Amino acid sequence: MQTYVWLQSLHVIFMVTWFAGLFYLPRLFVYHAMTDDAPGHERFKVMERKLFFGIMTPGAIITIAFGASMLALIPGYLQEPWMHFKLTLVALLVAYHIWCGKLVMDFAHDRNARDHRWYRWFNEVPVPILVGTVILVINRSITDALIGIGVVLGIFLLSALIALWRTRRA
């Protein structure tokens, strides 16, 4: 059991690393999309590349490796519905990660087609995934995870409506 606890600790540490990058990279995209000068564009390209390839991707790989190691030690978790949902959320997170990589390459080759407002919303995608995943791991309840995800999405919807209302008032 001591091995499992170490794997779990390392899994959480690298998951935090991965999520830090998943939250920060789209924020860099926001600022990059707002930049007008060539030196600024080049600076953001370097920052985005280093974050994606030097921190986020290794964090993702190591997180998944430690998670797979834990499942190898306790394969019975693969029979649990909450674990199926967690792995689905992880798959969505991996897809988001890959999408971030595509956006890094788009910026690197001066092919960005979106404005900073789109990236502000894109930046929020991992939040409900994080909330759902943490609730699943702690409570092992799909219902509780869906409630948590729903609350987060409700807050996002409310924020969007307030932003729309403010825009129309101005």
Legacy VTK file of the C-alpha trace (Angstrom):
# vtk DataFile Version 3.0
C-alpha trace
ASCII
DATASET POLYDATA
POINTS 170 float
0.000 0.000 0.000
2.942 2.348 0.588
3.761 2.136 -3.135
0.216 3.199 -4.017
0.393 6.219 -1.699
3.658 7.347 -3.315
2.198 6.889 -6.804
-0.906 8.800 -5.760
1.157 11.651 -4.322
3.257 11.939 -7.475
0.116 11.671 -9.624
-1.415 14.667 -7.797
1.825 16.696 -7.913
2.175 16.307 -11.669
-1.568 16.828 -12.189
-1.183 20.216 -10.482
1.744 20.964 -12.811
-0.314 19.972 -15.839
-3.312 22.052 -14.782
-1.129 25.071 -14.024
-0.042 24.973 -17.656
-3.583 24.324 -18.898
-4.770 27.435 -17.072
-1.784 29.651 -17.959
-1.260 28.818 -21.644
-4.693 30.056 -22.794
-4.096 33.203 -20.714
-0.905 33.702 -22.749
-3.040 33.245 -25.869
-5.315 36.077 -24.644
-2.370 38.454 -24.302
-0.729 37.218 -27.510
-3.931 37.839 -29.464
-3.978 41.399 -28.098
-0.331 42.102 -29.011
0.366 44.395 -31.955
4.169 44.591 -32.023
6.556 42.059 -33.581
8.863 41.715 -30.539
5.809 41.002 -28.392
4.622 38.303 -30.784
8.052 36.652 -30.742
8.226 36.786 -26.942
4.815 35.098 -26.611
5.791 32.430 -29.147
8.798 31.487 -27.002
6.769 31.507 -23.776
3.972 29.398 -25.287
6.383 26.860 -26.782
8.368 26.469 -23.563
5.245 26.157 -21.439
3.584 23.613 -23.740
6.582 21.426 -24.512
8.651 21.983 -21.357
6.039 21.922 -18.597
2.530 20.978 -19.743
3.276 17.993 -21.943
5.752 16.368 -19.534
3.254 17.054 -16.727
0.485 15.371 -18.715
2.582 12.346 -19.605
3.856 11.846 -16.065
0.362 12.371 -14.583
-1.082 9.726 -16.893
1.830 7.361 -16.249
1.369 7.541 -12.464
-2.400 7.179 -12.873
-1.925 4.091 -15.027
0.530 2.709 -12.446
-2.069 3.128 -9.712
-4.638 1.305 -11.835
-2.123 -1.477 -12.402
-1.783 -1.855 -8.619
-5.545 -1.758 -8.003
-7.170 -2.915 -11.275
-10.517 -3.322 -9.509
-11.006 0.448 -9.866
-11.537 -0.168 -13.581
-14.811 -1.883 -12.669
-16.099 1.206 -10.874
-18.481 3.584 -12.746
-16.881 6.651 -11.144
-13.516 5.626 -12.621
-15.073 5.291 -16.088
-16.354 8.854 -15.777
-12.990 10.060 -14.458
-11.170 8.458 -17.390
-13.678 10.099 -19.754
-12.873 13.485 -18.209
-9.147 12.730 -18.530
-9.691 11.890 -22.215
-11.443 15.264 -22.662
-8.533 16.940 -20.918
-6.040 15.222 -23.219
-8.106 16.408 -26.216
-8.028 19.972 -24.815
-4.265 19.644 -24.304
-3.808 18.578 -27.935
-6.007 21.506 -29.055
-3.761 23.829 -27.025
-0.776 22.357 -28.875
-2.448 23.093 -32.200
-3.039 26.681 -31.084
0.622 26.994 -30.031
1.591 25.924 -33.549
-0.941 28.312 -35.117
0.540 31.230 -33.185
4.096 30.029 -33.968
3.301 30.140 -37.697
1.305 33.402 -37.480
-1.980 31.640 -38.277
-4.053 32.745 -35.297
-7.600 33.456 -36.453
-9.261 34.237 -33.120
-9.476 37.312 -30.915
-8.678 37.653 -27.225
-12.334 37.288 -26.218
-12.494 33.765 -27.661
-9.365 32.795 -25.740
-10.840 34.168 -22.503
-13.675 31.629 -22.818
-11.358 28.895 -24.092
-9.315 29.415 -20.918
-12.291 28.231 -18.829
-12.691 24.794 -20.466
-10.509 22.870 -17.981
-12.348 24.286 -14.940
-15.426 21.992 -15.047
-13.150 19.056 -15.900
-11.016 19.767 -12.830
-14.082 20.167 -10.609
-15.649 16.935 -11.875
-12.426 14.967 -11.568
-11.665 16.093 -8.020
-15.230 15.384 -6.863
-15.103 11.935 -8.477
-11.846 11.045 -6.765
-12.946 12.317 -3.351
-16.648 11.321 -3.336
-16.611 8.560 -5.980
-20.061 9.768 -6.962
-21.017 10.513 -10.552
-24.081 12.426 -9.344
-21.981 14.704 -7.141
-19.499 15.256 -9.985
-22.287 16.177 -12.391
-23.698 18.608 -9.833
-20.266 20.228 -9.431
-19.802 20.453 -13.199
-23.322 21.879 -13.539
-22.655 24.552 -10.924
-19.474 25.624 -12.715
-21.238 25.703 -16.092
-24.088 27.677 -14.508
-21.611 30.237 -13.212
-20.103 30.494 -16.704
-23.568 30.981 -18.232
-24.409 33.650 -15.674
-21.084 35.381 -16.400
-21.807 35.292 -20.134
-25.279 36.763 -19.612
-23.894 39.543 -17.403
-21.199 40.319 -19.988
-23.826 40.405 -22.744
-26.069 42.647 -20.656
-23.171 45.042 -19.965
-22.265 45.126 -23.660
-25.819 45.962 -24.672
-26.090 48.671 -22.002
-22.935 50.433 -23.147
LINES 1 171
170 0 1 2 3 4 5 6 7 8 9 10 11 12 13 14 15 16 17 18 19 20 21 22 23 24 25 26 27 28 29 30 31 32 33 34 35 36 37 38 39 40 41 42 43 44 45 46 47 48 49 50 51 52 53 54 55 56 57 58 59 60 61 62 63 64 65 66 67 68 69 70 71 72 73 74 75 76 77 78 79 80 81 82 83 84 85 86 87 88 89 90 91 92 93 94 95 96 97 98 99 100 101 102 103 104 105 106 107 108 109 110 111 112 113 114 115 116 117 118 119 120 121 122 123 124 125 126 127 128 129 130 131 132 133 134 135 136 137 138 139 140 141 142 143 144 145 146 147 148 149 150 151 152 153 154 155 156 157 158 159 160 161 162 163 164 165 166 167 168 169
